[in-house]
Amino acid sequence: METGQREKLAVAQERTVLVACLIPDMEVNPHDPLDELRSLARTAGALPVAEMLQKRQKPSVKSFIGKGKVVELAELVKLHDAQCVIFENDLSPSQIRNIEKVCEVKILDRSELILDIFAARAQTVEARLQVEVAQLEYTYPRLRAMWTHLERIAGGAPAGIGTRGPGEQQLEIDRRIVQRKKSLLRKEIENLQERKTREVEARNRGHFTVGIVGYTNAGKSTLFNTLTDAGVLAEDKLFATLGTRTREWNLGGGDRVMLSDTVGFVRNLPHLLVASFKATLEEAVHSQLLLIVLDVADPHCQRQLRTVNQVLDEIGATDQPRLLLLNKTDKVDHNADLLILQKEQPDALPLSAVTGSGLDALTERVRDHLHGGLKTLTLDLAQSDGKALTYLENRAEVLERDYEGDRVKMTVHIGARQLDELRAMGGSLVEPQAEPTSGWTT
């Protein structure tokens, strides 16, 4: 392979061969093991021209796939005039180097492909920093496989004072440069994360926060646009959204929440990205309610739901309630599939972010979580307490007002969360007029 192949990491309209080595317990679609890799490759701009599968009990130490398969892969590359090979599996640096020697084209694994997509789609300063750190984390252990200028460049008797000794390799210098760069980027990201955490905590104190999460390309941004008129990018591509956007969602009746659209998840999302995108995922971790958007038109939606729940557990988003939304019902070919999902997930809400079907029911469910259990109560407040009175007028349903001197007794229909906030303002509870009108809890 020509020197410099490894430096060309962009996958832009390159003719590509897709490869998967199927080993026991590997989580793939049994009917089409390369379905997701094919979508990822196209999202990156590659043109898949051929595919190869191999089943093994364990991967080859030298090349992951068998020696004969490597030769067959090289022939496939030449036959289809491919410039790149992408593996569904994650490869070690030595495995990449060994396969490249035989195939004489660039070899990428799944993690590197996802990193490339993230790098191409990162728009904000924060996202770019996070992608760069993830790429450096991926690159560091692979420097020996990626570069050929490993000769010793310092040392020796005639080099002068301070330069004598065994010298050091270019590889060692490169590694030191990468480590220094990572340290600088991490400091920048830590500052961003601290600021992001403060922003999220402040927002949670003043508002009820709702996070939209789900598998990539499940329709999260489309739903976000429909609910908030935000006008954010919504494409039929994987990872169309990399940053987090937050807008106010007006539920009606004076109720408002802050809604956040987050980066999509994917099966076997590289841990490098999960770690680097901690600040971006902060919105999901600290949201008071999570809306999990599931593309029910996708035949693999059950597997995608398991992935989403697994990633949420990994990032620590475990304390808040999760509401499952069965999106894209307008694209479901067989209603029986949807009925099966609803039977398995009885609390899930079927809807379509495109047609608007089911959005009213979603609004009511979110309003229920916002109020935290509705009660009819009589509150005794000073007429001079304008802050509490205004709060009640805007955030509760006032049924009756009774003015006595400088006091006012207000009979209201109010939620548990609003009542807690009101108590903090100094209002005193007289007595409940009825049992809670809603039996659910958050």
Beta strands, then each sheet from edge to edge (+ up, - down):
strand 1: 15-22
strand 2: 47-55
strand 3: 84-87
strand 4: 106-108
strand 5: 209-214
strand 6: 245-252
strand 7: 255-261
strand 8: 289-295
strand 9: 322-327
strand 10: 349-350
strand 11: 374-382
strand 12: 397-404
strand 13: 407-415
strand 14: 428-432
sheet 1: 2+ 1+ 3+ 4+
sheet 2: 6+ 7- 5- 8- 9- 10-
sheet 3: 12+ 13- 11+ 14-
end
